[in-house]
Amino acid sequence: MGTGMASFIQLLFHLATFIVVLRFMLHLSKADYFNPITQGIVKATNPIILPMQAVLRPMGRLDPASLLLAILLKTLGIFLALQMTGQLAGIGSIFIGGLAGVVKTILDIYFFALIISIILSWVAPQASHPGALLVHQVIEPLLEPVRKFIPSLGGLDLSPIFVFLGINLVSNVLVGILAQAAGMPVARFIGM
């Protein structure tokens, strides 16, 4: 099998990981359960998540079943891509790569949700579209603690700047360390 098929498999597993990570983040941020987008994500992931939640019950805002499933999906995607390209890596390296990929996916979702939130605040500050409300609900838990330390400057909210810096710092340091620990063949499939 060639790298084209490996790329396709990576894409499929990345999309599946993205949806499960999104479910994890919606639970983490206590997003509106009745939002149609939230409902779609929950219904799409329930067949796998619900049996896992029978063993790994949610603990407050934390849903370990969703997080574990996301890591397993990313790990399996990396494993299959390595197999298709004929590269070898240890299972520990592949698992660390899966963990790094999930952390990167979480940070990417926060990054782009923050950009969308900023654009919406300029273009449609009172938007009531389910997508706009969901973006706001996902990003607000990151912005709220920063706003406690950095007051607005004449109505200008500077907290997104510091959240961007934090996301980039965590991405560069934590994901970088995990990618290095995973090793070269695996790091290629993390998404960095």
MODELLER restraints for C-alpha pairs under 7 A, 6 or more apart:
rsr = mdl.restraints
at = mdl.atoms
rsr.add(forms.Gaussian(group=physical.xy_distance, feature=features.Distance(at['CA:1:A'], at['CA:84:A']), mean=5.24, stdev=0.5))
rsr.add(forms.Gaussian(group=physical.xy_distance, feature=features.Distance(at['CA:1:A'], at['CA:85:A']), mean=6.66, stdev=0.5))
rsr.add(forms.Gaussian(group=physical.xy_distance, feature=features.Distance(at['CA:2:A'], at['CA:84:A']), mean=6.38, stdev=0.5))
rsr.add(forms.Gaussian(group=physical.xy_distance, feature=features.Distance(at['CA:2:A'], at['CA:85:A']), mean=5.98, stdev=0.5))
rsr.add(forms.Gaussian(group=physical.xy_distance, feature=features.Distance(at['CA:3:A'], at['CA:85:A']), mean=5.82, stdev=0.5))
rsr.add(forms.Gaussian(group=physical.xy_distance, feature=features.Distance(at['CA:6:A'], at['CA:81:A']), mean=4.61, stdev=0.5))
rsr.add(forms.Gaussian(group=physical.xy_distance, feature=features.Distance(at['CA:6:A'], at['CA:84:A']), mean=5.73, stdev=0.5))
rsr.add(forms.Gaussian(group=physical.xy_distance, feature=features.Distance(at['CA:6:A'], at['CA:85:A']), mean=6.68, stdev=0.5))
rsr.add(forms.Gaussian(group=physical.xy_distance, feature=features.Distance(at['CA:9:A'], at['CA:77:A']), mean=6.65, stdev=0.5))
rsr.add(forms.Gaussian(group=physical.xy_distance, feature=features.Distance(at['CA:9:A'], at['CA:81:A']), mean=6.62, stdev=0.5))
rsr.add(forms.Gaussian(group=physical.xy_distance, feature=features.Distance(at['CA:10:A'], at['CA:77:A']), mean=5.56, stdev=0.5))
rsr.add(forms.Gaussian(group=physical.xy_distance, feature=features.Distance(at['CA:10:A'], at['CA:78:A']), mean=6.94, stdev=0.5))
rsr.add(forms.Gaussian(group=physical.xy_distance, feature=features.Distance(at['CA:10:A'], at['CA:81:A']), mean=6.38, stdev=0.5))
rsr.add(forms.Gaussian(group=physical.xy_distance, feature=features.Distance(at['CA:13:A'], at['CA:73:A']), mean=6.29, stdev=0.5))
rsr.add(forms.Gaussian(group=physical.xy_distance, feature=features.Distance(at['CA:13:A'], at['CA:74:A']), mean=6.28, stdev=0.5))
rsr.add(forms.Gaussian(group=physical.xy_distance, feature=features.Distance(at['CA:13:A'], at['CA:77:A']), mean=5.26, stdev=0.5))
rsr.add(forms.Gaussian(group=physical.xy_distance, feature=features.Distance(at['CA:14:A'], at['CA:74:A']), mean=6.66, stdev=0.5))
rsr.add(forms.Gaussian(group=physical.xy_distance, feature=features.Distance(at['CA:17:A'], at['CA:70:A']), mean=5.02, stdev=0.5))
rsr.add(forms.Gaussian(group=physical.xy_distance, feature=features.Distance(at['CA:17:A'], at['CA:73:A']), mean=5.92, stdev=0.5))
rsr.add(forms.Gaussian(group=physical.xy_distance, feature=features.Distance(at['CA:17:A'], at['CA:74:A']), mean=6.10, stdev=0.5))
rsr.add(forms.Gaussian(group=physical.xy_distance, feature=features.Distance(at['CA:18:A'], at['CA:105:A']), mean=6.66, stdev=0.5))
rsr.add(forms.Gaussian(group=physical.xy_distance, feature=features.Distance(at['CA:19:A'], at['CA:41:A']), mean=6.82, stdev=0.5))
rsr.add(forms.Gaussian(group=physical.xy_distance, feature=features.Distance(at['CA:20:A'], at['CA:45:A']), mean=6.78, stdev=0.5))
rsr.add(forms.Gaussian(group=physical.xy_distance, feature=features.Distance(at['CA:20:A'], at['CA:66:A']), mean=6.06, stdev=0.5))
rsr.add(forms.Gaussian(group=physical.xy_distance, feature=features.Distance(at['CA:20:A'], at['CA:70:A']), mean=5.66, stdev=0.5))
rsr.add(forms.Gaussian(group=physical.xy_distance, feature=features.Distance(at['CA:21:A'], at['CA:66:A']), mean=6.89, stdev=0.5))
rsr.add(forms.Gaussian(group=physical.xy_distance, feature=features.Distance(at['CA:21:A'], at['CA:67:A']), mean=6.69, stdev=0.5))
rsr.add(forms.Gaussian(group=physical.xy_distance, feature=features.Distance(at['CA:21:A'], at['CA:70:A']), mean=5.99, stdev=0.5))
rsr.add(forms.Gaussian(group=physical.xy_distance, feature=features.Distance(at['CA:21:A'], at['CA:106:A']), mean=6.68, stdev=0.5))
rsr.add(forms.Gaussian(group=physical.xy_distance, feature=features.Distance(at['CA:23:A'], at['CA:41:A']), mean=6.38, stdev=0.5))
rsr.add(forms.Gaussian(group=physical.xy_distance, feature=features.Distance(at['CA:23:A'], at['CA:42:A']), mean=6.65, stdev=0.5))
rsr.add(forms.Gaussian(group=physical.xy_distance, feature=features.Distance(at['CA:23:A'], at['CA:66:A']), mean=6.97, stdev=0.5))
rsr.add(forms.Gaussian(group=physical.xy_distance, feature=features.Distance(at['CA:24:A'], at['CA:63:A']), mean=6.15, stdev=0.5))
rsr.add(forms.Gaussian(group=physical.xy_distance, feature=features.Distance(at['CA:24:A'], at['CA:66:A']), mean=5.42, stdev=0.5))
rsr.add(forms.Gaussian(group=physical.xy_distance, feature=features.Distance(at['CA:24:A'], at['CA:67:A']), mean=6.23, stdev=0.5))
rsr.add(forms.Gaussian(group=physical.xy_distance, feature=features.Distance(at['CA:25:A'], at['CA:138:A']), mean=6.98, stdev=0.5))
rsr.add(forms.Gaussian(group=physical.xy_distance, feature=features.Distance(at['CA:26:A'], at['CA:138:A']), mean=6.43, stdev=0.5))
rsr.add(forms.Gaussian(group=physical.xy_distance, feature=features.Distance(at['CA:27:A'], at['CA:61:A']), mean=5.97, stdev=0.5))
rsr.add(forms.Gaussian(group=physical.xy_distance, feature=features.Distance(at['CA:27:A'], at['CA:62:A']), mean=6.99, stdev=0.5))
rsr.add(forms.Gaussian(group=physical.xy_distance, feature=features.Distance(at['CA:27:A'], at['CA:63:A']), mean=6.84, stdev=0.5))
rsr.add(forms.Gaussian(group=physical.xy_distance, feature=features.Distance(at['CA:28:A'], at['CA:61:A']), mean=4.59, stdev=0.5))
rsr.add(forms.Gaussian(group=physical.xy_distance, feature=features.Distance(at['CA:28:A'], at['CA:62:A']), mean=5.66, stdev=0.5))
rsr.add(forms.Gaussian(group=physical.xy_distance, feature=features.Distance(at['CA:29:A'], at['CA:137:A']), mean=6.56, stdev=0.5))
rsr.add(forms.Gaussian(group=physical.xy_distance, feature=features.Distance(at['CA:29:A'], at['CA:138:A']), mean=5.49, stdev=0.5))
rsr.add(forms.Gaussian(group=physical.xy_distance, feature=features.Distance(at['CA:29:A'], at['CA:141:A']), mean=6.33, stdev=0.5))
rsr.add(forms.Gaussian(group=physical.xy_distance, feature=features.Distance(at['CA:30:A'], at['CA:61:A']), mean=6.90, stdev=0.5))
rsr.add(forms.Gaussian(group=physical.xy_distance, feature=features.Distance(at['CA:31:A'], at['CA:134:A']), mean=6.69, stdev=0.5))
rsr.add(forms.Gaussian(group=physical.xy_distance, feature=features.Distance(at['CA:31:A'], at['CA:137:A']), mean=5.59, stdev=0.5))
rsr.add(forms.Gaussian(group=physical.xy_distance, feature=features.Distance(at['CA:31:A'], at['CA:138:A']), mean=6.67, stdev=0.5))
rsr.add(forms.Gaussian(group=physical.xy_distance, feature=features.Distance(at['CA:33:A'], at['CA:39:A']), mean=6.54, stdev=0.5))
rsr.add(forms.Gaussian(group=physical.xy_distance, feature=features.Distance(at['CA:35:A'], at['CA:130:A']), mean=6.11, stdev=0.5))
rsr.add(forms.Gaussian(group=physical.xy_distance, feature=features.Distance(at['CA:36:A'], at['CA:130:A']), mean=6.91, stdev=0.5))
rsr.add(forms.Gaussian(group=physical.xy_distance, feature=features.Distance(at['CA:37:A'], at['CA:130:A']), mean=6.93, stdev=0.5))
rsr.add(forms.Gaussian(group=physical.xy_distance, feature=features.Distance(at['CA:49:A'], at['CA:65:A']), mean=6.32, stdev=0.5))
rsr.add(forms.Gaussian(group=physical.xy_distance, feature=features.Distance(at['CA:49:A'], at['CA:66:A']), mean=6.32, stdev=0.5))
rsr.add(forms.Gaussian(group=physical.xy_distance, feature=features.Distance(at['CA:52:A'], at['CA:65:A']), mean=5.60, stdev=0.5))
rsr.add(forms.Gaussian(group=physical.xy_distance, feature=features.Distance(at['CA:53:A'], at['CA:65:A']), mean=5.58, stdev=0.5))
rsr.add(forms.Gaussian(group=physical.xy_distance, feature=features.Distance(at['CA:56:A'], at['CA:64:A']), mean=6.19, stdev=0.5))
rsr.add(forms.Gaussian(group=physical.xy_distance, feature=features.Distance(at['CA:56:A'], at['CA:65:A']), mean=5.50, stdev=0.5))
rsr.add(forms.Gaussian(group=physical.xy_distance, feature=features.Distance(at['CA:58:A'], at['CA:64:A']), mean=6.30, stdev=0.5))
rsr.add(forms.Gaussian(group=physical.xy_distance, feature=features.Distance(at['CA:70:A'], at['CA:102:A']), mean=6.58, stdev=0.5))
rsr.add(forms.Gaussian(group=physical.xy_distance, feature=features.Distance(at['CA:71:A'], at['CA:98:A']), mean=5.34, stdev=0.5))
rsr.add(forms.Gaussian(group=physical.xy_distance, feature=features.Distance(at['CA:71:A'], at['CA:99:A']), mean=5.49, stdev=0.5))
rsr.add(forms.Gaussian(group=physical.xy_distance, feature=features.Distance(at['CA:71:A'], at['CA:102:A']), mean=6.01, stdev=0.5))
rsr.add(forms.Gaussian(group=physical.xy_distance, feature=features.Distance(at['CA:72:A'], at['CA:98:A']), mean=6.97, stdev=0.5))
rsr.add(forms.Gaussian(group=physical.xy_distance, feature=features.Distance(at['CA:74:A'], at['CA:98:A']), mean=4.73, stdev=0.5))
rsr.add(forms.Gaussian(group=physical.xy_distance, feature=features.Distance(at['CA:74:A'], at['CA:101:A']), mean=6.55, stdev=0.5))
rsr.add(forms.Gaussian(group=physical.xy_distance, feature=features.Distance(at['CA:74:A'], at['CA:102:A']), mean=6.93, stdev=0.5))
rsr.add(forms.Gaussian(group=physical.xy_distance, feature=features.Distance(at['CA:75:A'], at['CA:94:A']), mean=5.93, stdev=0.5))
rsr.add(forms.Gaussian(group=physical.xy_distance, feature=features.Distance(at['CA:75:A'], at['CA:95:A']), mean=5.42, stdev=0.5))
rsr.add(forms.Gaussian(group=physical.xy_distance, feature=features.Distance(at['CA:75:A'], at['CA:97:A']), mean=6.73, stdev=0.5))
rsr.add(forms.Gaussian(group=physical.xy_distance, feature=features.Distance(at['CA:75:A'], at['CA:98:A']), mean=4.13, stdev=0.5))
rsr.add(forms.Gaussian(group=physical.xy_distance, feature=features.Distance(at['CA:78:A'], at['CA:94:A']), mean=6.61, stdev=0.5))
rsr.add(forms.Gaussian(group=physical.xy_distance, feature=features.Distance(at['CA:78:A'], at['CA:186:A']), mean=6.89, stdev=0.5))
rsr.add(forms.Gaussian(group=physical.xy_distance, feature=features.Distance(at['CA:78:A'], at['CA:189:A']), mean=5.99, stdev=0.5))
rsr.add(forms.Gaussian(group=physical.xy_distance, feature=features.Distance(at['CA:79:A'], at['CA:94:A']), mean=6.48, stdev=0.5))
rsr.add(forms.Gaussian(group=physical.xy_distance, feature=features.Distance(at['CA:82:A'], at['CA:88:A']), mean=6.59, stdev=0.5))
rsr.add(forms.Gaussian(group=physical.xy_distance, feature=features.Distance(at['CA:87:A'], at['CA:185:A']), mean=6.85, stdev=0.5))
rsr.add(forms.Gaussian(group=physical.xy_distance, feature=features.Distance(at['CA:89:A'], at['CA:185:A']), mean=6.91, stdev=0.5))
rsr.add(forms.Gaussian(group=physical.xy_distance, feature=features.Distance(at['CA:93:A'], at['CA:181:A']), mean=6.99, stdev=0.5))
rsr.add(forms.Gaussian(group=physical.xy_distance, feature=features.Distance(at['CA:93:A'], at['CA:182:A']), mean=4.21, stdev=0.5))
rsr.add(forms.Gaussian(group=physical.xy_distance, feature=features.Distance(at['CA:93:A'], at['CA:183:A']), mean=6.58, stdev=0.5))
rsr.add(forms.Gaussian(group=physical.xy_distance, feature=features.Distance(at['CA:93:A'], at['CA:186:A']), mean=6.90, stdev=0.5))
rsr.add(forms.Gaussian(group=physical.xy_distance, feature=features.Distance(at['CA:94:A'], at['CA:182:A']), mean=6.46, stdev=0.5))
rsr.add(forms.Gaussian(group=physical.xy_distance, feature=features.Distance(at['CA:94:A'], at['CA:186:A']), mean=6.14, stdev=0.5))
rsr.add(forms.Gaussian(group=physical.xy_distance, feature=features.Distance(at['CA:96:A'], at['CA:178:A']), mean=6.36, stdev=0.5))
rsr.add(forms.Gaussian(group=physical.xy_distance, feature=features.Distance(at['CA:96:A'], at['CA:182:A']), mean=5.45, stdev=0.5))
rsr.add(forms.Gaussian(group=physical.xy_distance, feature=features.Distance(at['CA:97:A'], at['CA:178:A']), mean=6.88, stdev=0.5))
rsr.add(forms.Gaussian(group=physical.xy_distance, feature=features.Distance(at['CA:97:A'], at['CA:179:A']), mean=6.20, stdev=0.5))
rsr.add(forms.Gaussian(group=physical.xy_distance, feature=features.Distance(at['CA:97:A'], at['CA:182:A']), mean=5.33, stdev=0.5))
rsr.add(forms.Gaussian(group=physical.xy_distance, feature=features.Distance(at['CA:97:A'], at['CA:186:A']), mean=6.00, stdev=0.5))
rsr.add(forms.Gaussian(group=physical.xy_distance, feature=features.Distance(at['CA:97:A'], at['CA:187:A']), mean=6.37, stdev=0.5))
rsr.add(forms.Gaussian(group=physical.xy_distance, feature=features.Distance(at['CA:97:A'], at['CA:190:A']), mean=6.01, stdev=0.5))
rsr.add(forms.Gaussian(group=physical.xy_distance, feature=features.Distance(at['CA:100:A'], at['CA:175:A']), mean=5.43, stdev=0.5))
rsr.add(forms.Gaussian(group=physical.xy_distance, feature=features.Distance(at['CA:100:A'], at['CA:178:A']), mean=5.56, stdev=0.5))
rsr.add(forms.Gaussian(group=physical.xy_distance, feature=features.Distance(at['CA:100:A'], at['CA:179:A']), mean=6.36, stdev=0.5))
rsr.add(forms.Gaussian(group=physical.xy_distance, feature=features.Distance(at['CA:100:A'], at['CA:190:A']), mean=6.68, stdev=0.5))
rsr.add(forms.Gaussian(group=physical.xy_distance, feature=features.Distance(at['CA:101:A'], at['CA:190:A']), mean=4.81, stdev=0.5))
rsr.add(forms.Gaussian(group=physical.xy_distance, feature=features.Distance(at['CA:101:A'], at['CA:191:A']), mean=6.58, stdev=0.5))
rsr.add(forms.Gaussian(group=physical.xy_distance, feature=features.Distance(at['CA:103:A'], at['CA:175:A']), mean=6.86, stdev=0.5))
rsr.add(forms.Gaussian(group=physical.xy_distance, feature=features.Distance(at['CA:104:A'], at['CA:171:A']), mean=6.59, stdev=0.5))
rsr.add(forms.Gaussian(group=physical.xy_distance, feature=features.Distance(at['CA:104:A'], at['CA:175:A']), mean=6.47, stdev=0.5))
rsr.add(forms.Gaussian(group=physical.xy_distance, feature=features.Distance(at['CA:107:A'], at['CA:167:A']), mean=6.23, stdev=0.5))
rsr.add(forms.Gaussian(group=physical.xy_distance, feature=features.Distance(at['CA:107:A'], at['CA:171:A']), mean=6.84, stdev=0.5))
rsr.add(forms.Gaussian(group=physical.xy_distance, feature=features.Distance(at['CA:110:A'], at['CA:139:A']), mean=6.50, stdev=0.5))
rsr.add(forms.Gaussian(group=physical.xy_distance, feature=features.Distance(at['CA:111:A'], at['CA:164:A']), mean=6.85, stdev=0.5))
rsr.add(forms.Gaussian(group=physical.xy_distance, feature=features.Distance(at['CA:111:A'], at['CA:167:A']), mean=6.97, stdev=0.5))
rsr.add(forms.Gaussian(group=physical.xy_distance, feature=features.Distance(at['CA:113:A'], at['CA:135:A']), mean=5.66, stdev=0.5))
rsr.add(forms.Gaussian(group=physical.xy_distance, feature=features.Distance(at['CA:113:A'], at['CA:139:A']), mean=6.47, stdev=0.5))
rsr.add(forms.Gaussian(group=physical.xy_distance, feature=features.Distance(at['CA:114:A'], at['CA:139:A']), mean=6.25, stdev=0.5))
rsr.add(forms.Gaussian(group=physical.xy_distance, feature=features.Distance(at['CA:117:A'], at['CA:135:A']), mean=6.41, stdev=0.5))
rsr.add(forms.Gaussian(group=physical.xy_distance, feature=features.Distance(at['CA:117:A'], at['CA:136:A']), mean=6.23, stdev=0.5))
rsr.add(forms.Gaussian(group=physical.xy_distance, feature=features.Distance(at['CA:143:A'], at['CA:159:A']), mean=6.04, stdev=0.5))
rsr.add(forms.Gaussian(group=physical.xy_distance, feature=features.Distance(at['CA:143:A'], at['CA:160:A']), mean=6.68, stdev=0.5))
rsr.add(forms.Gaussian(group=physical.xy_distance, feature=features.Distance(at['CA:143:A'], at['CA:163:A']), mean=6.87, stdev=0.5))
rsr.add(forms.Gaussian(group=physical.xy_distance, feature=features.Distance(at['CA:146:A'], at['CA:159:A']), mean=5.72, stdev=0.5))
rsr.add(forms.Gaussian(group=physical.xy_distance, feature=features.Distance(at['CA:147:A'], at['CA:159:A']), mean=5.73, stdev=0.5))
rsr.add(forms.Gaussian(group=physical.xy_distance, feature=features.Distance(at['CA:150:A'], at['CA:159:A']), mean=6.57, stdev=0.5))
rsr.add(forms.Gaussian(group=physical.xy_distance, feature=features.Distance(at['CA:152:A'], at['CA:158:A']), mean=6.19, stdev=0.5))
rsr.add(forms.Gaussian(group=physical.xy_distance, feature=features.Distance(at['CA:179:A'], at['CA:187:A']), mean=5.13, stdev=0.5))
